Amino acid sequence: MLAGLLVVVSACGSSGAPAATTTSTTAVPAATAAVQRWLGHLAAHDDDGAFADLAPRSRGAVGDVDNYRRGSGRFSPTYVRFAAPDTKVGPPLSVAADLMAMTMQRPGDDGPMAAAVPVRLVNGTWFVDPILDVGSYAATPDDGSDVSSQPTLTVELFDPGTTARVWFDDTAAEATSPTTFRPRTPLPSGWHVATLVLQRGDDVVAHTVRLNVTSA
């Protein structure tokens, strides 16, 4: 296990330097609106609306709306805090033509609060896709760590079928190996958010790591 473990999860990732994907200008507001609509349903405790906001794979992982209602109390707190007016949603991180990761941030007492959610295009409509399984993983440095201006983020993948990509803020990282990533240029002092996108087949998970640059 890596030192300074950030997280090990199972349930709710490409090696090298993947080819760039493009996001149309019309997709950006539509995907952002999908996230904002979902956050509104979470904040209103509208389980039917929040379930309808899910992409088909996430709905399938839950089973049906009754199962979602029974489990929403465990799921919603992760994201409902980002329904506040001071939340910044995006910009979207383009994973594929039909898949983005959307990072959410709002001010916190000890650096920004942050989370990320996959957003998937299905038959012309964007849906959030947050309830999928890519196997267990771990990442270092820890969330909230003080780092240099060019930190290395290491992802440990416990399933060999899972791959990882990383962005520092809204810029794709340089992959120095399939599981180690660095910013392409030095980060300025202050707080930054690294977004991990983990994929296993058609399943995807998005996760954030907050990093505070305190030295060159």
Buried (B, 14 or more C-beta within 10 A) or exposed (E): EBEEEBEEBEEBBBEEEEEEBEBEEEBBEBBBEBBBBBBBBBBEEBBEBBBBBBBEBBBEBBEEBEEBBEBBEEBBEEBBBBBEEEBEBBBBBBBBEEBBBBBBBBEEEEBBBBBBBBBBBEEEEBBBBBBBBBBBBBBBBBBBBEBEBBBBBBBBBBBEEBBBBBBBBEEBBBBEEEBBBBBEEEBEEEBBBBBBBBBBEEBBBBBBBBBBBEEE
